[in-house]
Every structure is written in structure tokens, then in C-alpha cells.
Amino acid sequence: MTPDPIPRPDLIGIASPADKGDLALSLYLCAVRENGDARRNEMQLQGGVMRYPPLTVDLHYLLTPHSTADLQTRALDEHRLLGRAAQVLYDHSIVRSPYLEGTLAENEEELRITSVGLEPDQITRYWSFGDLPYKLSLVYRVGPVLLESNRVKPTSRVVERRIKLQEKEGG
């Protein structure tokens, strides 16, 4: 049985493929797009003010494997790394608390991780790191992520109401 391709979690990190350091797998935030399908339109009451709805975005990450193996086995090693990463993300495609932090955990949100199927010419557009040659990579979408609005509308509690009734003519 072959061992897991990445022996330690600290060899996976958020970094540009151009500045990967000693990482075996880099995750690079390459695009942020508004998610209209998960958009929320209702205002939320919070402590006497109405808060405008959050901005809903999807985060697109470029996953790139980096092997330190010799030239003859480097490509195979990177294929194994990327394959194992794809398998783990597929098996754990919904992320919930306790793996979320901050407002994501407090609001009991969940993030969905999905592979973005791109044609080879599309993925090379994501790969714009100067003179660095293209490396095999995958793109994953993570979302929806809710970015809370700072915009609020003051409200006051209804303390009095007036109802005026009138008879209809002809009735």
C-alpha cells in the first residue's frame, strides 16, 4: 500500500504557485465572484437596527501540486498529489461547523466545495504568473460565503397605532 502523498498538513498552504516555498500543494485564491443564486434579499433585525442583506460570493481556488522528486518521477508524483487532493475534496464537499470559524460557524453556515470544469485554454487564463511555465492544476469553487453588510437602517418599535374605520357608501 502506498503512503499518502502529503505526509504533513503543514505542506499544504495558501500561496501563489509562483511563491510556493516548500509546499507540496498550494491553494491560490484566483477569483471572487458574486453568487446570484444564493443571494439574500431580506433585511435582518439586529439590536434595534435593520441590517442590509450580506453580499454572497463564491471563491475560486487554483490547486497546484509541487513535487521535489527527481525529474523522471516528478510528473507522476504531482499527478498522485492532485488526484488525492481531488479525492479528499470530493469526499468532504460540504464543510460545516466545527471546521468553520467566525461568523460562518456562528450563523451555522455551510460551504460547498465543487470542482470547476474548465477547458485547457480557460485554465491557462487563471495561470498568469509571469514567466513561470504552466503546471497541472485544478480549480475549485468554495461557497457561498456571506460577507456581512455594514449598512444599517435605524428602526423604532411601534408604540402606538391608530385605526380609523369608515362605513362604505351604499352599503
Secondary structure, 3 states (H helix, E strand, C coil): CCCCCCCCHHHEEECCHHHCCCCCEEEEEEEEEECCCCCCCCCEEECCEEECCCEEEEEEEEEEECCCCCHHHHHHHHHHHHHHHHHHHHHCCEECCCCCCHHHHHCCCCEEEEECCCCHHHHHHHCCCCCCCCCCCEEEEEEEEEECCCCEEECCCCCCCCCCCCCCCCC
